[in-house]
């Protein structure tokens, strides 16, 4: 089980917050282990803000805009590294996503929780009759209901009497005019949701939305799907993540060749939590000055000194643009991981021998003036510390002497750089990833606290 859920439910119990689990209760063990999906929770409007405050205090962060429902909260479990996600709402929502659909207000004062057994103890859920009616309303009006939900509804119906279903408060509040006995019989005989939807989807929609004009608008929106299309377009244009947590952070990964930078970056950008909340990687090294798609012209230009200067200027402009793109993605809420950074230039400059002669000194100064510029220090610099011989065993791309000198230069040059976290790169790849993620998430949490949501 994920420890962050254990802390959350313990804190909610201590604060006497009332809430109800109401979807896929049979799959609760898998959800609590982070192996399937999120937890769908109904909370009274009176206690919603306190629930959110407590969730944030144990490590969750807001994954939706403030003031909107439903409220999404996301976290990454410290022990398992898995994604934890809460879907909080004060109403039942029916109809296909992503449009707002049909909202059903709930009579909160009439609910008595049904405690279900789980790996974290007894957790409050809607009573079985209420869960059945909630599932039927939501799934029969959804676009792609899951078969496992129908199986769960049938299992619940075997344990619930018809009188209890007829007395459902959700039924009376949402669709009091439908023939419940006919619906129950149809559910018992149906093998799939699609069979039920043929006859019951329109009936429920008419009961939930009596106005034919509103139903027509909903149907039109469902076909056009403008909300989903516009959201996808804006994410493409701005680079914004699916669930932005607020201000992003800039992370630089440094280390000598063979220290494991590429492996670490690949693990970071494939982390489930970061992919959901926004992560991008950008190469910012200075040793690949070949313009993408122009390798043949580049080789031709490099035959003359004028061509070499021209290609070098293009490459430096390209590097500056990549850096500015990274800052733009940070402003959109992403964690931007730079493979190398301008710190590498400073360390390389310290290693380079001083120029001899007036012309070479002048060219060196001109080169510095045209070097891409850093705008502010990264929020986090992860230095993968590895001895030269160990790096040479992993990657024999440079002589051993160069590896040893580079390792010493990095260790000396990073002492005065702010926000540096040094990780022993001789450890296993998994352990390096764990330490890097711990530093990254701590930096992200600090940025959220000081920068707002």
N, C-alpha and C positions, 0 to 999 in steps of 0.2 A: 504494500500500500504506500501511497505517496504521503510523505510526512507533512507536506503543506496542507493537505486536506485534514489530517489529524489535528493540526494546530488551529485550523479554521473552525471546525465543528466544536472543539473544546472552548474556543473563545466565544462563539455564538451561544453555547449553552450557559457559560458563565454570565453573559450579558442578558440572558432570557429573551433572545430574539426568536420570534415565531417564523417558521418557514416550512415549506412543503416541497418535497421531491414529487414529481408528477409524470415523468416520462421514463420509459424503458427501465422500470424498477428491477426487472429480472436480470438486466445487464449491469446492475449497480457495481458488483465486484470488479468487473472489467473497467468501468468508468473510473472508479476510485484508484485503480492501479495505473491509470493513464494509458490503457491499452486499446481504448475504443473511441471515446468521444468526450463531450463536455457534460457537465451536470446541469440539468434544467431545474430551476428552483423558482417557486412562486413565493413572493414576499409581500406582506401587507404594505400599502403605500405609506403608512405611518412609520414603519420601521425600515424602509428601503435605504435611506441615507445612512442610518446607523449600521446596517448590514454592510454597506459598501465601505464605510470607515473601518470597521473591524477587519474586513477582508484585506484592505490595503495595509493595515497594521501588521498582518502576518506574512505579507510578501506579495500580494496580488497588485496588479496595476490595471488602470482603466484601459479597456480596449475599444471604447466607443466614445462618441462625443458626449460631453456633460449635458445633462438635462434631457436626453433622449432615452426612449425605451424600445426594446429591451436593453439592459445594461450588461455589457460583456466585460468580464474581468479575466485576466490571464496571468500566469506565473510559470516559472520553471522550477520544478522540485529540486532542492539542493542535493538530495541523496541519489535519486534515480536519473535526474537530468531530463525527465519527461515533461511534456506540456500539461499544465493544469488549467482548465478553463471553466468559468461559470457563466451561465446564461440566466440572468435574473429578470423577472417580469412581475407586474402587478395584475396582469390580465391574461386571459387566454387569447391567442392569436390564431385565427383560422385563415385559410386561403393560401395560394401559392406565394412563395418568396420570390424576389426581395421586396415587392411592394407591401405597403402597410397592411393590406388585407382587412379582415373582419376582426374587430376587437370585442371580447366578451368580458364584461365586468363581473367580478366575483363577490358573493356575499360573505365576506371574511368572518363576520361574527358567528356564522352558523357552522363553521368547519371544526371538527374534532380530529386531530391527527391520528393516523394509523401508523404506528411505529413498525418499521421493517428492519429485519436483522441484516447486518452488514459487517464486513471486516473491521469497521471502526465503531462497532456497537449498534445500538438501536437508533435509527435516524427517522425523523418525522416525514411522512408522505401523505398525500391525499388519501382519504378512505377509498376502498376498492370500487364502490359504486361511482364515486366522483371521478376516479381515474379512468373508468370505462367510458363515461360520457365525454370527458375531456379528450380522450384518445380518438373517439369516433368523430367528434366535431372537427378536431384538427386534421386527422389523417384523411377523412373523406373529402376534405376541401383542399388538401395539399396536392402538389404536382406529382411527387414521386414518393408515396408512403412506403415504409419498410415492411417487409413481410414479417419480421420478428415482432413488430408491434401488434399485428393482427393475431399472431399466436399468443401473445401475452394477454390481449383482450379476451380471447376465447378461454384461456385458462382462468382469468379472473371471473368470467361469467359463470363458470361452473361452481364457484364458491359464493356467489352473490344471488340472493333471492330476487325474483321479479319485483317484489314490493320495495326492496331497497333501491333498485334502479328507478322505479317510478317515483320514489321519494328523493331522488338526487336534487340537490340544490342547484347544481350547474344546469341540469335539465330545465328546472323551473325558471332559472334566470335567463337562459339563452334561447332554448327552443321548446317552450311549453306546449306548442300546438301540434308537434309531430306525433305520429303513432309509434310509441316506444315498443310496444309488443311486436309490431311488424318489423321494426329495425332489429330487435333482438333475434327474431327468427331468421332474418336475412343474414345476420352476422354468423349465426350458428351454422348455417348451411354453406356460406361462401368459403371458397378455398383461397381466394386472393382479393386484394383490395380492388383490383380493376373490375371484378365482378360486382362488388358492392357499389362502386362509383357510378356504374352505368345507370342505376335506378335511384340512388340516394344522394349523389352529389348535388344535383339541382334542387332537390327537396330541402336539403340543409341550407343551401345558399339562399333560397327563398325565405326560409324561416329566420335565418340570421340577418338578412338584408331584405325587408319587405318591399322597399322601393325598387321598382323595375328600372328606374333611371340610374340609381346607384349601381344596380347589378350590371347594367349595360356599360357603365363607365369602368367598373372593375374588370369586366370581360375584355374591354378594349385595351386597358392597361396591361392585362395579362398577355395579350397577343403582341402588343408593341414592346412591352418590357422596357420602358424608357429609363427607369431607375437603374436597373442593372447595367444597361448600355452606357449611360452617362457616368456611372461610378467607374466602370472599367476604362472608359476614355480618359477620365480625369486622372486615374492612377497611372495610365500610360504617359500622359503629358507631364505630370509633376513628379513621377517616380515615387509617389506616396505608397506606403505599405498597406496591406489589407486591413490591419488593425493598428493604426499608429498610436503609440503611447504618449506622444508629445515630442519634445525636442530629441533629435538624434544625437549620436556621438561620433567622433572621429577617432579611429583606432589605427595606429601604425604598427606593423609587424616588422621587426628588424632582426638581423642576424647574418652570419656569414653563409656562403653557399654550402648546402649540406646540413644546415641546422634544423630543417624541417618546416620552413615557412609555408611552402605550398601545401603540405599536408595539413598543417594547422588551419590555414585559411579555408581549405576545402571542407574541413570538419565544421568550422564556424558557420559558413554560409549554408550548410545543409542541416543545421540544427533546426528542429521543428518549431521551437518557440521563436527563434530569431527570424525564420522565414515568414512566420505569421505576422510578427510585429515590425518587420522591415530590416533587411540586411543586404548589403551590396559589397562587392569586392572590386577594387580598381588597382591595376598594376601601375606603380609610380616609380619604377626603377629608371636608371640612367644608362643602362647598357643594352637597350634594344631600340636604337635610333634608326629603324627601318620603317618607313611610312606604310601602314597596312594597305595592301593592294597595289603598291607601287614599287615592288622589289626590283623589277627589271629596270625601270627608270632610275631608281636609286643607285643601282650598280653602275649604270652609265654615267650618272652625274659624278659619282665618287672618283672617276678617273682623273678629274682635274681639281685643282685647289678651289676654284670658284664654285664648282659643283658641290664639293664637300662642304663648303661654308653654307651654300644654299640649303642642302639637305639637313645640315646641323641646325640651322635656324628653324626650318619647318618642324624638325623633331622636338625642339625646345618649346615651340608654340603648342605643339600637340600635347606635350607633357603638362604645360600650364593649363591647357583646356581640360585635360583629364582631372587635374587637381580641383579646378573650379567646379567641374561637374560633381565631384565628390562632395564639395561643400554645399552645393545645391541639394543633393540627396540627403545630406545631414539635416538641412533646414526643413526637408519634407518629413522628417521623423525617422530616418533610417539609421541603423548602425552601419557606418561605412568603414570597411577594413581595407587599408592601403597596404599592398604588398611592396614594401620599401617606402622610403619617404625622403624628404630633403635632408634629414639627419645623415643619411648615407653620404650625401655630397660633402658635408662638413668633415666627416670622418675620413673620406677619401682625400680631401684637400690636405688634411694633416699628414697623411701618408706620402703624398706626392713630394718629390724633391723640389727645392726652390728653383725658379727659372734663372738661367744665366744669360746675361746680356739684356740691353735695353729693349730690343724688339720683343723678346720672349716675355719680359715682364709686362710690357704694354699689352701684348696679346692675352696674357693671363688676366689682367685687369678688365679688358674688354669682354672676355669670356664670362667673368663674374657678373658684369653689368647685365649681360643677356641671359643669365641663368634664371630659370623659373623661380618665382618668389613664393614663400610660405606666408599665409595670412593667419597668424595666430598659431599657437602650439596645439598639437593633438590633445584630445581629452585623455588618451591613454596610449602609452608606448610600451609594447610587449617586446622585450629583448630575449631572444632564444640564445642562451649562453652555451657555447660548445667549444671545446678545445680544438685547435687546428688539426692534430692527428686524427681525432675521432671524426671530424668533418671530412677529412681526406679519405677515410675508409668508406664513408657513405657516398661520396661524390668526388671522383677524381678528375674534375674539370680544370683545376688549377694546381700548380706545383705545391708540395707540402709547405715549403718555406713561405709562400704567399698566404696560405691558409693560416699558418701560425701568426704571421704578422697582422693579418686582418683581424683575427680573434683578439689579439692584444690591443689593437687600435680601437675596436668596438668597446672593449671593457673600459679603456681609458676615456674614450670620447663621450660615453653615455653618462658619465658621473655627474655632469653639470646640466643635463637635459631634464626638464620637469616631467612629472607624471610617468616615470619609468617603472615598470614591473619586470624584474628579471626572473626568468624561468630556466631551470636546468634542462637543457635540451637533450641530455644524455639519458633521460628517463624514457619510459615507454610513450608511444604516441598518445595513448589514452590518458595517461597521467598529465602529460603536457596540455592536452585539451581541457582536462578538468580544471587545472590551475588557471589557464587562460580564460575560461568561461567564468570562473569565480571572480577574477579581476574585472572582466568586461561587464558582468551583471552588476557588480558593486559600483562601477563607474556610471552605468546607466541609471541605477537607482538614485545615486547622488545627483545626477543631472536632472532627473525628474523632480526631486525634492526642491532643488534650487531654481530650476527653470520653469516649473509649473507644468501642468498637463497640456 
